[in-house]
Amino acid sequence: MKVKVISVLEDNYMYLVIEESTRDAIAVDAAVPKRLLEVVRKEEVVLRAILTTHHHWDHARGNEELARLCPGLRVYGADERIGALTHKVTHEQELTFGAIRVRCLFTPCHTSGHMCYFMWEDGSPDAPALFSGDTLFVGGCGKFFEGTAEQMYINLTQILGALPKETKVFCGHECTVRNLKFALKVEPENEIVKNKLMWAKQRDDEDLPTVPSTLQEEFLYNPFLRVTEEPLQKFTGKTDPVEVLRTLRTEKDNFKKPKERPNPQAMLAFDWGLFSPFLEKK
């Protein structure tokens, strides 16, 4: 099983999962058809199916065009709002694509029909993969657009958090630096957060993805998975894990990243009056 990470739109990820013995492939969140088909051609594979995590346009908008361009393409998802849907899936339903096994994990909250996909190959030494859409991010979790803190707590602890710790996490957006800046505000003494943030900034500077992480790592620096830890309870002023999670999400929604320092050359230009002719009233 080979996973191709494809950056699209402003900060989205879509994925192409390749079954290497048959050269068949599955797409996850096929938002940009042209880009996806370029990768399909380059990898010399046949696109058999799309797994859509949720109906938002930046995850599902390519479904109709791909269904038109690829006759017989199967489109899986848990929400009737997903375009070109052919197979509605349910919690813990299992799918098979050659040697690739997929377990559908229903995680309502970001949207009421959000589905994550857990993939593995029997007998493979490779770690399994989780395609977590907008439920679990590297260092964060999705906004509660259509659900509650209680739902997200179950998603993160009982459903996704219960998967094997070596599971690789492939999420729907590249927002790791922003997430970890918030995590550092929550746990300023957490050295693992500091180191991961430094690493993520370096990746960002080099225009490289920060996915995948692993579930084991997420429990060390992702505040939304650490709601029973003392520093998180101290930060939120809550002890009940669901209340900690609810407060964290509110704080994160209101979190503003530090303002960038003004460009020093621009400040000098103002000091020297170079912009004056443009600022004078006519």
Disulfide bonds with the S-S distance in Angstrom:
none
